[in-house]
């Protein structure tokens, strides 16, 4: 199964995504904004990133730009 990074500033959305995806056997990494997502992405590689667009500290568009600069995320699928 896949490792998925889910990024959303709403805790309820993060927990919903985690519950559904883990129920299908995936490993889910959570972050509440783009800055935290970057920390998580540097620590552990994900196979897929699911991200909100409007978030505090670093929005989803900036997150995608920064993730693409990491060799390990250059070709990782990102859904916003």
N, CA, C and O atoms as CSV, one atom per row, in Angstrom:
chain,resi,resn,atom,element,x,y,z
A,1,UNK,N,N,0.830,-1.187,0.000
A,1,UNK,CA,C,0.000,0.000,0.000
A,1,UNK,C,C,0.877,1.254,0.000
A,1,UNK,O,O,2.096,1.179,0.152
A,2,UNK,N,N,0.237,2.388,-0.172
A,2,UNK,CA,C,0.952,3.654,-0.330
A,2,UNK,C,C,1.100,4.410,0.993
A,2,UNK,O,O,0.329,4.231,1.936
A,3,UNK,N,N,2.115,5.252,1.017
A,3,UNK,CA,C,2.263,6.226,2.093
A,3,UNK,C,C,1.767,7.559,1.543
A,3,UNK,O,O,2.245,8.030,0.511
A,4,UNK,N,N,0.809,8.161,2.236
A,4,UNK,CA,C,0.146,9.364,1.747
A,4,UNK,C,C,0.306,10.489,2.763
A,4,UNK,O,O,0.036,10.313,3.951
A,5,UNK,N,N,0.746,11.643,2.281
A,5,UNK,CA,C,0.855,12.846,3.106
A,5,UNK,C,C,-0.402,13.666,2.892
A,5,UNK,O,O,-0.658,14.125,1.779
A,6,UNK,N,N,-1.196,13.858,3.946
A,6,UNK,CA,C,-2.428,14.638,3.885
A,6,UNK,C,C,-2.220,15.948,4.636
A,6,UNK,O,O,-1.863,15.952,5.814
A,7,UNK,N,N,-2.448,17.060,3.940
A,7,UNK,CA,C,-2.183,18.383,4.502
A,7,UNK,C,C,-3.470,19.202,4.481
A,7,UNK,O,O,-4.032,19.458,3.416
A,8,UNK,N,N,-3.931,19.608,5.652
A,8,UNK,CA,C,-5.138,20.430,5.756
A,8,UNK,C,C,-5.128,21.124,7.110
A,8,UNK,O,O,-4.751,20.530,8.121
A,9,UNK,N,N,-5.544,22.382,7.122
A,9,UNK,CA,C,-5.544,23.115,8.385
A,9,UNK,C,C,-6.744,22.769,9.266
A,9,UNK,O,O,-6.780,23.159,10.433
A,10,UNK,N,N,-7.709,22.056,8.736
A,10,UNK,CA,C,-8.859,21.637,9.533
A,10,UNK,C,C,-8.640,20.225,10.062
A,10,UNK,O,O,-8.534,19.262,9.302
A,11,UNK,N,N,-8.577,20.132,11.386
A,11,UNK,CA,C,-8.299,18.848,12.030
A,11,UNK,C,C,-9.311,17.778,11.623
A,11,UNK,O,O,-8.940,16.626,11.398
A,12,UNK,N,N,-10.582,18.151,11.529
A,12,UNK,CA,C,-11.611,17.178,11.170
A,12,UNK,C,C,-11.351,16.578,9.781
A,12,UNK,O,O,-11.533,15.376,9.583
A,13,UNK,N,N,-10.930,17.402,8.830
A,13,UNK,CA,C,-10.618,16.891,7.486
A,13,UNK,C,C,-9.421,15.953,7.515
A,13,UNK,O,O,-9.433,14.900,6.877
A,14,UNK,N,N,-8.384,16.338,8.261
A,14,UNK,CA,C,-7.204,15.470,8.370
A,14,UNK,C,C,-7.590,14.113,8.939
A,14,UNK,O,O,-7.176,13.075,8.422
A,15,UNK,N,N,-8.375,14.123,9.995
A,15,UNK,CA,C,-8.761,12.871,10.646
A,15,UNK,C,C,-9.676,12.032,9.749
A,15,UNK,O,O,-9.576,10.805,9.748
A,16,UNK,N,N,-10.553,12.668,8.998
A,16,UNK,CA,C,-11.428,11.945,8.075
A,16,UNK,C,C,-10.613,11.253,6.983
A,16,UNK,O,O,-10.811,10.072,6.696
A,17,UNK,N,N,-9.698,12.007,6.383
A,17,UNK,CA,C,-8.837,11.444,5.340
A,17,UNK,C,C,-8.014,10.287,5.908
A,17,UNK,O,O,-7.884,9.240,5.274
A,18,UNK,N,N,-7.467,10.480,7.092
A,18,UNK,CA,C,-6.658,9.433,7.725
A,18,UNK,C,C,-7.480,8.169,7.969
A,18,UNK,O,O,-7.026,7.065,7.665
A,19,UNK,N,N,-8.670,8.324,8.508
A,19,UNK,CA,C,-9.521,7.180,8.815
A,19,UNK,C,C,-9.871,6.387,7.552
A,19,UNK,O,O,-9.784,5.159,7.532
A,20,UNK,N,N,-10.262,7.100,6.514
A,20,UNK,CA,C,-10.654,6.433,5.270
A,20,UNK,C,C,-9.463,5.722,4.625
A,20,UNK,O,O,-9.569,4.560,4.231
A,21,UNK,N,N,-8.342,6.415,4.519
A,21,UNK,CA,C,-7.190,5.836,3.831
A,21,UNK,C,C,-6.540,4.704,4.626
A,21,UNK,O,O,-6.125,3.697,4.052
A,22,UNK,N,N,-6.454,4.871,5.939
A,22,UNK,CA,C,-5.904,3.773,6.750
A,22,UNK,C,C,-6.830,2.563,6.719
A,22,UNK,O,O,-6.373,1.424,6.812
A,23,UNK,N,N,-8.124,2.808,6.589
A,23,UNK,CA,C,-9.075,1.704,6.460
A,23,UNK,C,C,-8.840,0.879,5.210
A,23,UNK,O,O,-9.193,-0.299,5.158
A,24,UNK,N,N,-8.241,1.504,4.200
A,24,UNK,CA,C,-7.891,0.801,2.963
A,24,UNK,C,C,-6.460,0.264,2.991
A,24,UNK,O,O,-5.971,-0.259,1.989
A,25,UNK,N,N,-5.792,0.392,4.136
A,25,UNK,CA,C,-4.469,-0.189,4.294
A,25,UNK,C,C,-3.296,0.734,4.021
A,25,UNK,O,O,-2.149,0.287,4.039
A,26,UNK,N,N,-3.554,2.014,3.768
A,26,UNK,CA,C,-2.472,2.961,3.493
A,26,UNK,C,C,-1.886,3.520,4.786
A,26,UNK,O,O,-2.544,3.528,5.826
A,27,UNK,N,N,-0.662,3.979,4.709
A,27,UNK,CA,C,-0.035,4.701,5.804
A,27,UNK,C,C,-0.266,6.180,5.544
A,27,UNK,O,O,-0.020,6.662,4.439
A,28,UNK,N,N,-0.739,6.907,6.553
A,28,UNK,CA,C,-1.074,8.320,6.373
A,28,UNK,C,C,-0.217,9.181,7.287
A,28,UNK,O,O,-0.160,8.974,8.499
A,29,UNK,N,N,0.448,10.152,6.671
A,29,UNK,CA,C,1.222,11.158,7.390
A,29,UNK,C,C,0.384,12.434,7.379
A,29,UNK,O,O,-0.185,12.786,6.346
A,30,UNK,N,N,0.301,13.129,8.510
A,30,UNK,CA,C,-0.541,14.320,8.594
A,30,UNK,C,C,0.271,15.582,8.851
A,30,UNK,O,O,1.292,15.560,9.539
A,31,UNK,N,N,-0.215,16.692,8.272
A,31,UNK,CA,C,0.372,18.009,8.528
A,31,UNK,C,C,-0.753,19.035,8.478
A,31,UNK,O,O,-1.697,18.896,7.701
A,32,UNK,N,N,-0.644,20.071,9.318
A,32,UNK,CA,C,-1.719,21.060,9.387
A,32,UNK,C,C,-1.485,22.300,8.539
A,32,UNK,O,O,-2.378,23.138,8.411
A,33,UNK,N,N,-0.305,22.428,7.962
A,33,UNK,CA,C,-0.043,23.528,7.029
A,33,UNK,C,C,1.176,23.168,6.191
A,33,UNK,O,O,1.812,22.136,6.405
A,34,UNK,N,N,1.491,24.031,5.239
A,34,UNK,CA,C,2.601,23.754,4.342
A,34,UNK,C,C,3.949,23.655,5.028
A,34,UNK,O,O,4.787,22.840,4.643
A,35,UNK,N,N,4.160,24.474,6.034
A,35,UNK,CA,C,5.453,24.433,6.746
A,35,UNK,C,C,5.634,23.092,7.443
A,35,UNK,O,O,6.701,22.484,7.360
A,36,UNK,N,N,4.603,22.636,8.123
A,36,UNK,CA,C,4.686,21.342,8.793
A,36,UNK,C,C,4.811,20.217,7.770
A,36,UNK,O,O,5.524,19.239,7.999
A,37,UNK,N,N,4.118,20.356,6.643
A,37,UNK,CA,C,4.202,19.350,5.586
A,37,UNK,C,C,5.628,19.225,5.055
A,37,UNK,O,O,6.087,18.118,4.773
A,38,UNK,N,N,6.322,20.336,4.920
A,38,UNK,CA,C,7.707,20.295,4.456
A,38,UNK,C,C,8.591,19.540,5.447
A,38,UNK,O,O,9.461,18.766,5.046
A,39,UNK,N,N,8.366,19.766,6.734
A,39,UNK,CA,C,9.125,19.030,7.756
A,39,UNK,C,C,8.860,17.532,7.645
A,39,UNK,O,O,9.786,16.723,7.708
A,40,UNK,N,N,7.596,17.170,7.481
A,40,UNK,CA,C,7.224,15.755,7.355
A,40,UNK,C,C,7.834,15.177,6.081
A,40,UNK,O,O,8.374,14.071,6.102
A,41,UNK,N,N,7.752,15.913,4.973
A,41,UNK,CA,C,8.259,15.430,3.682
A,41,UNK,C,C,9.772,15.208,3.714
A,41,UNK,O,O,10.280,14.281,3.084
A,42,UNK,N,N,10.477,16.049,4.438
A,42,UNK,CA,C,11.935,15.876,4.546
A,42,UNK,C,C,12.287,14.659,5.404
A,42,UNK,O,O,13.325,14.028,5.204
A,43,UNK,N,N,11.420,14.340,6.355
A,43,UNK,CA,C,11.688,13.226,7.266
A,43,UNK,C,C,11.289,11.879,6.675
A,43,UNK,O,O,11.920,10.861,6.957
A,44,UNK,N,N,10.239,11.875,5.852
A,44,UNK,CA,C,9.731,10.611,5.316
A,44,UNK,C,C,9.120,10.855,3.942
A,44,UNK,O,O,8.337,11.787,3.757
A,45,UNK,N,N,9.480,10.022,2.994
A,45,UNK,CA,C,8.970,10.164,1.629
A,45,UNK,C,C,7.564,9.586,1.516
A,45,UNK,O,O,7.288,8.510,2.045
A,46,UNK,N,N,6.684,10.295,0.830
A,46,UNK,CA,C,5.322,9.837,0.588
A,46,UNK,C,C,5.159,9.485,-0.890
A,46,UNK,O,O,5.869,10.011,-1.748
A,47,UNK,N,N,4.223,8.596,-1.171
A,47,UNK,CA,C,3.924,8.199,-2.543
A,47,UNK,C,C,2.911,9.137,-3.190
A,47,UNK,O,O,2.810,9.199,-4.415
A,48,UNK,N,N,2.164,9.865,-2.367
A,48,UNK,CA,C,1.111,10.759,-2.831
A,48,UNK,C,C,0.942,11.867,-1.803
A,48,UNK,O,O,1.057,11.626,-0.602
A,49,UNK,N,N,0.668,13.084,-2.273
A,49,UNK,CA,C,0.379,14.206,-1.384
A,49,UNK,C,C,-1.031,14.704,-1.689
A,49,UNK,O,O,-1.368,14.983,-2.840
A,50,UNK,N,N,-1.845,14.810,-0.645
A,50,UNK,CA,C,-3.177,15.410,-0.737
A,50,UNK,C,C,-3.121,16.703,0.051
A,50,UNK,O,O,-2.824,16.685,1.246
A,51,UNK,N,N,-3.404,17.838,-0.602
A,51,UNK,CA,C,-3.231,19.108,0.088
A,51,UNK,C,C,-4.396,20.068,-0.144
A,51,UNK,O,O,-4.941,20.173,-1.243
A,52,UNK,N,N,-4.745,20.750,0.913
A,52,UNK,CA,C,-5.653,21.883,0.847
A,52,UNK,C,C,-4.890,23.023,0.162
A,52,UNK,O,O,-3.660,23.009,0.125
A,53,UNK,N,N,-5.602,23.993,-0.370
A,53,UNK,CA,C,-4.940,25.149,-0.975
A,53,UNK,C,C,-4.802,26.281,0.032
A,53,UNK,O,O,-3.712,26.826,0.208
A,54,UNK,N,N,-5.897,26.637,0.693
A,54,UNK,CA,C,-5.894,27.767,1.626
A,54,UNK,C,C,-5.553,27.295,3.028
A,54,UNK,O,O,-6.365,26.662,3.703
A,55,UNK,N,N,-4.315,27.618,3.462
A,55,UNK,CA,C,-3.855,27.243,4.795
A,55,UNK,C,C,-2.984,28.372,5.344
A,55,UNK,O,O,-2.404,29.138,4.575
A,56,UNK,N,N,-2.893,28.476,6.666
A,56,UNK,CA,C,-2.003,29.486,7.251
A,56,UNK,C,C,-0.534,29.073,7.106
A,56,UNK,O,O,-0.225,27.915,6.825
A,57,UNK,N,N,0.337,30.020,7.299
A,57,UNK,CA,C,1.800,29.837,7.316
A,57,UNK,C,C,2.400,29.539,5.942
A,57,UNK,O,O,3.355,30.201,5.537
A,58,UNK,N,N,1.869,28.572,5.228
A,58,UNK,CA,C,2.287,28.295,3.853
A,58,UNK,C,C,1.114,27.637,3.146
A,58,UNK,O,O,0.650,26.577,3.567
A,59,UNK,N,N,0.631,28.254,2.077
A,59,UNK,CA,C,-0.530,27.699,1.369
A,59,UNK,C,C,-0.121,26.521,0.482
A,59,UNK,O,O,1.061,26.214,0.333
A,60,UNK,N,N,-1.126,25.874,-0.099
A,60,UNK,CA,C,-0.884,24.687,-0.906
A,60,UNK,C,C,-0.060,24.945,-2.158
A,60,UNK,O,O,0.746,24.103,-2.556
A,61,UNK,N,N,-0.256,26.110,-2.787
A,61,UNK,CA,C,0.508,26.436,-3.998
A,61,UNK,C,C,1.998,26.561,-3.663
A,61,UNK,O,O,2.845,26.037,-4.387
A,62,UNK,N,N,2.310,27.248,-2.580
A,62,UNK,CA,C,3.714,27.380,-2.154
A,62,UNK,C,C,4.284,26.026,-1.758
A,62,UNK,O,O,5.448,25.732,-2.032
A,63,UNK,N,N,3.467,25.205,-1.116
A,63,UNK,CA,C,3.912,23.865,-0.724
A,63,UNK,C,C,4.316,23.052,-1.947
A,63,UNK,O,O,5.372,22.420,-1.947
A,64,UNK,N,N,3.490,23.059,-2.986
A,64,UNK,CA,C,3.809,22.308,-4.202
A,64,UNK,C,C,5.127,22.791,-4.792
A,64,UNK,O,O,5.970,21.984,-5.185
A,65,UNK,N,N,5.300,24.092,-4.853
A,65,UNK,CA,C,6.534,24.661,-5.398
A,65,UNK,C,C,7.755,24.182,-4.616
A,65,UNK,O,O,8.770,23.823,-5.212
A,66,UNK,N,N,7.664,24.174,-3.296
A,66,UNK,CA,C,8.791,23.743,-2.467
A,66,UNK,C,C,9.002,22.227,-2.534
A,66,UNK,O,O,10.140,21.759,-2.556
A,67,UNK,N,N,7.913,21.466,-2.567
A,67,UNK,CA,C,8.056,20.010,-2.673
A,67,UNK,C,C,8.749,19.626,-3.970
A,67,UNK,O,O,9.588,18.726,-3.980
A,68,UNK,N,N,8.411,20.288,-5.048
A,68,UNK,CA,C,9.005,19.962,-6.351
A,68,UNK,C,C,10.508,20.214,-6.388
A,68,UNK,O,O,11.203,19.662,-7.241
A,69,UNK,N,N,11.012,21.030,-5.488
A,69,UNK,CA,C,12.457,21.288,-5.415
A,69,UNK,C,C,13.210,20.166,-4.699
A,69,UNK,O,O,14.436,20.088,-4.782
A,70,UNK,N,N,12.478,19.301,-3.997
A,70,UNK,CA,C,13.100,18.152,-3.332
A,70,UNK,C,C,13.189,17.005,-4.339
A,70,UNK,O,O,12.190,16.644,-4.961
A,71,UNK,N,N,14.367,16.443,-4.496
A,71,UNK,CA,C,14.540,15.344,-5.458
A,71,UNK,C,C,13.535,14.217,-5.231
A,71,UNK,O,O,13.015,13.641,-6.187
A,72,UNK,N,N,13.263,13.906,-3.965
A,72,UNK,CA,C,12.371,12.792,-3.660
A,72,UNK,C,C,10.899,13.092,-3.964
A,72,UNK,O,O,10.076,12.177,-3.963
A,73,UNK,N,N,10.558,14.351,-4.223
A,73,UNK,CA,C,9.180,14.724,-4.522
A,73,UNK,C,C,9.025,15.323,-5.927
A,73,UNK,O,O,7.961,15.848,-6.256
A,74,UNK,N,N,10.049,15.250,-6.735
A,74,UNK,CA,C,10.004,15.855,-8.078
A,74,UNK,C,C,8.905,15.245,-8.948
A,74,UNK,O,O,8.306,15.945,-9.765
A,75,UNK,N,N,8.637,13.959,-8.783
A,75,UNK,CA,C,7.639,13.283,-9.619
A,75,UNK,C,C,6.482,12.706,-8.808
A,75,UNK,O,O,5.680,11.940,-9.341
A,76,UNK,N,N,6.387,13.058,-7.536
A,76,UNK,CA,C,5.322,12.538,-6.682
A,76,UNK,C,C,3.980,13.164,-7.076
A,76,UNK,O,O,3.897,14.383,-7.229
A,77,UNK,N,N,2.942,12.366,-7.240
A,77,UNK,CA,C,1.629,12.931,-7.545
A,77,UNK,C,C,1.132,13.801,-6.389
A,77,UNK,O,O,1.273,13.440,-5.220
A,78,UNK,N,N,0.554,14.946,-6.730
A,78,UNK,CA,C,0.005,15.867,-5.737
A,78,UNK,C,C,-1.414,16.222,-6.167
A,78,UNK,O,O,-1.642,16.659,-7.295
A,79,UNK,N,N,-2.362,16.030,-5.254
A,79,UNK,CA,C,-3.769,16.357,-5.502
A,79,UNK,C,C,-4.151,17.476,-4.544
A,79,UNK,O,O,-3.927,17.402,-3.336
A,80,UNK,N,N,-4.733,18.513,-5.129
A,80,UNK,CA,C,-5.132,19.651,-4.289
A,80,UNK,C,C,-6.633,19.827,-4.346
A,80,UNK,O,O,-7.173,20.730,-3.709
